[in-house]
Amino acid sequence: MSTLAYPSRDFPGPPSVAVDVPEGWIPVHAPGTALAAKLPREGAFDPNVVVSIDQCGADLTEEESFRRIVSLARSRGGATSEPYAAELGDARFVGCDATWPDADVETILQANLFHVVRAEREGAAAWVVQLSGSVGGPSAEQDYELIRSVLASTRVRPWTPAPVEAEGNPVA
């Protein structure tokens, strides 16, 4: 009898992601996010960055994820920029900016980047890493550069199996 396990060489786990945030930013925990942080502001929109990691089919492209953002922005009465590419660490991301009206802060501006992490094992699922940085209100222009710098600090590392001792137990 064989034992199948997750994560394992047969079923790789999600990648790890790290971002650097400036002083004053705090972690935010929300369902559906791998990590998130914001710069809290009294009576104003909190600039924020959200990272999500979702398992997907091996054939998903970053461009398909981009199309989801276009659809989201349009459904909210907004628009998106032309697509752009970014090299963050060793990962190639594609993305776009999206804007839409907001009753509380007038307009939301969101930078979105996508990267698909593919498993080395043929047929194994892939992972899409989505980075979103949002700003709004009167300070949106200056805050945009702030969230872009946080997003630019992103490092993505594919999942790798733990070293295994001769008896098959992971090395601590």
Secondary structure, 3 states (H helix, E strand, C coil): CCCCCCCCCCCCCCCEEECCCCCCCEECCCCCCCEEEECCCCCCCCCEEEEEEEEECCCCCHHHHHHHHHHHHHHCCCEECCCEEEEECCEEEEEEEEEEEECCCEEEEEEEEEEEECCCCCCCCEEEEEEEEEEECCCHHHHHHHHHHHHHCCEEECCCCCCECCCCCECC
